[in-house]
Amino acid sequence: MNLLVPDKTITELDREFIWHPYTQMKTAGDPIAIAAAKDALLTTESGDTFIDAISSWWVTLHGHANPHIARNVYEQMLQLEHVIFAGFTHEPAVELGRRLLQHLPSNQEKLFFTDNGSTAVEVGLKMAIQYFHNQEQRRHKIIAFEDAYHGDTFGAMSVGGSVFFRDAFGEYLFEVALLPVPVPGREAECLQKLDELIAAHPEDIAVFLFEPLVLGAGGMLMYEPEVLNQLIVRCRAHGILCLADEVMTGFGRTGKFFATDYLRHAPDIIAMSKGLTGGTLPMAITSCSSEVYAVFHSDDKYKALYHGHSYTGNPVGCAAGLASMDLMEEDETWERIERIARQHAAFAASISEHPNVAQVRQRGTILALELRSDEDSSYFNSIRDRLNQYFMEQRVLLRPLGNVVYILPPYCITAEQLDRVYEVLRGAIKQLGNG
């Protein structure tokens, strides 16, 4: 109900005023107005329910309208809603930092608060580049993966491999050297390319940036921890910093608290967001090792990290993060994560030989199906629109990445709801033909 304009629906008003992300507004259908949500279900303005099988863009860890998070947010709002974070501090930020460091790799020592995944990555890049600048070394080159996605601000676009997101801005972006993603069968190629880059620029490379084990928007591409260990070792041997983008993979998504927990060699810098507040409020953190921080800790004011946002360290966001951390530290949450992973594995085994399925990939609670197509595998593969329409008709929120369909559910999703998602996926696969 809209009291201000009673003769128009929310969807009609949306069409008048709103510009949506990743959307060609002229050709897109009407957006679906959501009136309420609870756990893994979204309820529309008309009363229909959708299963949220992608955690509303990978953020909602514990489900919608989680009462524990809501209570913490409410109580914090009544006590301290915000304060400038330069020259001031508060208990929620300090406590969130203390508890988060207990779960991060042991080399991580300091936390820098920002607002979203893009800015968390940008801060990590600035840390890495200024780390060398503060030591009067001009290391400026960055290495990243092809097909990577790290955000939509200019620095994050520069280090991404998804060219179609940044075509209009190419001349404004800095140059990045790209490695092939070391998916099974391409590990040696990736390692060789890194060796060649290091040999060509032995003292110019500042940082190696990577999404650990799973490349999200690039198509849920997956690779093994061992090859990432080898890449990190090679970088370390030449003084190159390593920056892990855990924005999507953090907080249990891969089956461990962080994807870097699978590694023997920890990164120097870690960017995190999305699940940090349980999907409740926008917040991000970039952590770094004591070695990185020490280079900024100086009597020289010019060596400070001059970066900040109006809402840096927001107390309400920190309260949501603390509440989410409470839930992440419960055995029940990890039992749910393990149950989702088992269900995914069983479904993957049952569907992997289907003639319309080219490949099935899984890491923890992340399951991806790459569907066969005569077109190149890309974000704009025409299968995407056909599938999306079918999923909406079936009342399941799945957002295909071209011909890749993935499931990344909130941990509270029930076994029955997940089975329904699989059922809808089977129906979609059959509709492609050959089955």
Disulfide bonds with the S-S distance in Angstrom:
none
